[in-house]
Amino acid sequence: MTNLSGKTALVTGASRGIGRASALALARAGAQVLVHYSSNEKAADAVVAEIRAAGGNARKVAADLRAADGPHALAARVREVVGGRLDILVANAGISKAVAIADMTVADFDDLFAVNVRAPFFLVQQLLPVMCKGSSIVLLSSLAARASVGTLSAYAATKGAVDTLVRHFAAALGERGIRVNAVAPGVVDTDMSSIVKTDDGRAYALGMQALKRIAQADDIAGAITFLASDDARWVTGDTLRVDGGSKL
Ligand SMILES: NC(=O)c1ccc[n+]([C@@H]2O[C@H](COP(=O)([O-])OP(=O)(O)OC[C@H]3O[C@@H](n4cnc5c(N)ncnc54)[C@H](OP(=O)(O)O)[C@@H]3O)[C@@H](O)[C@H]2O)c1
């Protein structure tokens, strides 16, 4: 089993969905976990309580990552808590907007890029002083970055930007021994995923997947834990598809 004892991880958007599952998985592997949330404090408290009840070490940290200074405020708080060293950053917090091209507003477009692209960029920038040789950064991409699914063009563009950041960050930070990768989930059964809430949507998702079931957040958390761990010590600059073989 993956051993993350002695490591400290920050998971953004850890109150719900894939972030929550990742925080729990990293904690099960032995990491101390900073559980980030934005508005859902009760849900973050529940994640912290679940980790502590299982004998792990966790605490919550709050920040609105849509605000221009949100990543800076979060990084400052994290640096206070961890002292000199952060081993794992899972920049998972994200928002989506399923809307026809004709109906996309400038405000929603800007919000998508603020939370999904600007925030991870500046969070990495602001946390670099406490990341060291062996640290691992995992970003969240999406199937939508490489294939047309639903009415997600603006959201998909944010995830294409994430894939680009992964390659540039990995190239720039490799010399310091810091690895940078992303996972690209397909359809996952979380609050974000409106497609799994209807029979037609589920049929559409199953129709494009090789594996015929709807993914749960845990299915993604395992891949994130792998990329965060030393088992992936020779993997950097990559986006790992974790989508049950979608749109092959
Ligand atoms: N679900 C899918 O099918 C799917 C597929 C591909 C990729 N992804 C990606 O996976 C990641 C997680 O998605 P999910 O499905 O787990 O989403 P989710 O269940 O909707 O959870 C979103 C998380 O992001 C946080 N968040 C939202 N807006 C924020 C803001 N302004 N500032 C800070 N945090 C904010 C939320 O915090 P609060 O609870 O405090 O609001 C929550 O913890 C996202 O990057 C998403 O794009 C998801």
The ligand as a Gaussian input file, in Angstrom:
#p B3LYP/6-31G(d) Opt

LIG

0 1
 N      -17.324000      15.521000     -11.650000
 C      -16.850000      15.286000     -12.859000
 O      -17.491000      14.606000     -13.685000
 C      -15.495000      15.825000     -13.267000
 C      -14.957000      15.411000     -14.481000
 C      -13.715000      15.898000     -14.880000
 C      -13.037000      16.789000     -14.075000
 N      -13.568000      17.199000     -12.890000
 C      -12.807000      18.148000     -12.088000
 O      -12.578000      17.617000     -10.792000
 C      -12.516000      18.675000      -9.841000
 C      -13.471000      18.383000      -8.708000
 O      -14.777000      18.268000      -9.246000
 P      -16.003000      17.651000      -8.410000
 O      -16.870000      16.994000      -9.386000
 O      -15.495000      16.907000      -7.239000
 O      -16.716000      19.034000      -7.955000
 P      -17.765000      19.331000      -6.783000
 O      -18.298000      18.085000      -6.181000
 O      -18.695000      20.338000      -7.358000
 O      -16.846000      20.049000      -5.660000
 C      -16.207000      21.256000      -5.992000
 C      -15.238000      21.648000      -4.905000
 O      -14.583000      22.864000      -5.314000
 C      -14.777000      23.872000      -4.322000
 N      -14.980000      25.183000      -4.921000
 C      -15.960000      25.562000      -5.794000
 N      -15.876000      26.877000      -6.051000
 C      -14.827000      27.350000      -5.317000
 C      -14.273000      28.641000      -5.124000
 N      -14.764000      29.731000      -5.714000
 N      -13.211000      28.755000      -4.284000
 C      -12.716000      27.678000      -3.651000
 N      -13.207000      26.419000      -3.779000
 C      -14.266000      26.273000      -4.602000
 C      -16.019000      23.439000      -3.545000
 O      -15.961000      24.008000      -2.225000
 P      -17.328000      24.243000      -1.340000
 O      -17.875000      22.884000      -1.026000
 O      -16.854000      24.958000      -0.122000
 O      -18.246000      25.024000      -2.205000
 C      -15.918000      21.924000      -3.574000
 O      -15.099000      21.462000      -2.534000
 C      -12.827000      19.966000     -10.610000
 O      -11.632000      20.624000     -10.958000
 C      -13.537000      19.456000     -11.844000
 O      -13.431000      20.351000     -12.933000
 C      -14.794000      16.731000     -12.463000

